[in-house]
Amino acid sequence: MKAALGGANASQELMLDSLPDDTQEVYEVKGKLLNLIEAQNRAAKRAFDGDALTIGRFNKDLILRATRERKKKVVETPQV
């Protein structure tokens, strides 16, 4: 099991290394942003303990939901 996971991790790392530098940079920035959002979510849970409405405003699921909805609204451009 450990060897299989190690092999999967190695192949994922190789795929990441083959991406263009700009794409790798975007992924890195997105990862940092996600970490900040999760930290803010944890802080809100501590700061507003018992106030579900306020805590809900910091929920990262709202951001994820908005992203999914935007992806569905892809408009096709006509071929010229």
N, C-alpha and C positions, 0 to 999 in steps of 0.2 A: 504494500500500500504506500509506504513512504517513498519507495523508488518511483512508483507511478506518479505521485504528486510532484516529486522532484523533476521528473521528465516533462510533465505538463508545464511546470513553472519555467523550465529552461526554454521550451518552445515558445511560450508567451513572451519571454524576454527577447528572444531572437526576432519575433514578429515586431515588437516595439522598436528594436534597434533598426529595423528596415524601413520604418516610417520616415517621412521627410522631417527635417529639423523643425519646421514651423508647426507641424502637427504634434510633434512631441512636446513642443513648448506650450501649445494650447492645452494638451492633456495635463501637463504639469500645473498650469495656472488653474484649470478646472478642479484639480485635486486639492490645491491649496484653498480655493474658494469653498469647496465642500467641507474641508476641515474647519474653516472659520464659521460656516453656517452651523455645523454640528456643535461647535463650542458655544455659539450664541444660543442655540436651542437648550443646551445643558444649563447655561447660566439663567435663562428665562425660567426653566423648571424650578431652580432653586430660589430665584428672586420672587417669583409670583406663585409660590406653593399654595394650592387651594383655589387659585383663580384660573379655571380652565379656559375661559374666554381669552384672557390675556396671553396665557401660555400658547394657545392655539395660533396666535398671530406670529409666533416664532417657529412654527412647525415647518420643517423642510419639505414635507409632503405637499404643501401648497405650491412650492416651486416646481417640484417634480410633476405635479398634475398640470400645471400651466405649460410645461415643456411638452408633455405628451399631447395636449390639446393643440398646440401650435404645429406639431409635426403632422397631425392628421389633416391640417388645412393646407396641404401642398397644392399649389396651383400649377397646372401643366402649361408650359409655354408652347405655342404652336411652332411647328417646324417650318422654316422658310426656305 
